[in-house]
Amino acid sequence: MSKHYPGNVLEEFPNSLPLIVNLPRTQELLGGVSRQTIYRLVEDGKLRRVKLGRSVRFRVEDILALIDEATR
């Protein structure tokens, strides 16, 4: 990945990024935003969720793209 993402995300996962993360990890990657903010981003179509059974996960790729878009 050639893009630079804030928050040392790439340094935290030196070998490879996980494909998906849970809600608390998503909140952490987005700077500690609330659950309500995450679900508002989903409703607004700015962040996609992945349903695995009854669990909700978020693609790291989508989180990084959201960060990238917000910093433009």
N, C-alpha and C positions, 0 to 999 in steps of 0.2 A: 504494500500500500504506500503510495507516494504522498498522500495527503497528510497534513499535520493536524492532529486533533488535540484540543485543550484537555487539561486535567491529567496528563501523563497516562492516558489510557493505554497507549501502545507500549509504554515502559512497564506497565503493570502486567501485561501479558507478553513477555518477550518472545516466546516461541511461537505462539499463535493465539489469536483471539477465540474465545468460545463462540459458537454459532448463535446460541440463544442464552438468555439470562432471565431470572425470575423478577418479579415486581420490585422487591427491595433493592436488588442489584441495579435494576433500571433506574430507580430513584437516585441511587448513589452516583451512577454514571452521569446523570443529568444534573448533578450538583445539589442533590438533596431535595428535589421538588416533591410535592405531596402526591399521594395516591390519586387524589381528585384531579390534579394537573395531568398525570399520566393518562387517566381515562378520558379527560377532555381532549388531549392530543389524539387519542384513538378515535373519538367521536368526530373530530374535525378532519380526520383522514391524514394527519401529519405523522402518525406513528401506527404501524401495523402490529397486531398481536398474533401470536401463534397459540392455538388451543391444542393442548395435548391431554385428551381425556377431559378432566375437570380443571386441569391446571392451565394457567395463562402464562405465556412466556413472550419475550420480545427479542427480535433479532438484533444482535450487536451491530450489524451492518446498517440497519435502519436507524438505530440510535446515533451512530456516528454521522450518518447522512443528515439527521435532524440537527445535530450540533454544527456540522459544516454549513448547512443552510442558514442557521441562526447567526453565524459569525460573518456572513457576507454583507 
